[in-house]
Amino acid sequence: MENVGSLLVDAATLMLTGMAVVFIFLTILVYLVRLMSKLVPEEVPEPIATPKQNNKVQPNSSAVSPKVVAAISAAVHQYRTSTAK
């Protein structure tokens, strides 16, 4: 039977070797991700075409229909009562 000191030295060597391997792997991974971010062009979203607005201002264009408000309120109430169970 080996003595405890020898086992502890072996365990510490194994632990340090494992930590070094993980550290080296993560360092390589970070540099590869940085390299890929420089090599691969960033996707640029296409600009959204805005519709032309008429010079005539509609008085209720920004108002929300009462039917829409009632439907949203009913949906929120139904969701809250179904999740409270």
Phi, psi and omega in degrees: 000131181286157179280164186293325180298318180294321178294320179294322178295317177298318180295317180294321178296316179296318179296313181294322177297315178297317179295321179294319179297316179296317180297315179296317179299314181294324178296315178298319180298317179298315181292325177293322178293319177297318179296316179295325180292334176277327183279320183274126181291148181282139179286129179254124180292145179290141180294142180274126180286125179270135180291146179289136180261140178286157177288338178285129180264123178274130186294326183254021184292331181261353181281145179264137181297140177299330178294322178293318179297319180295319180294318179294318179297319179295320180294318179295317179298317180296320179296316182294322180286330181283330181272345182281347183287000000 
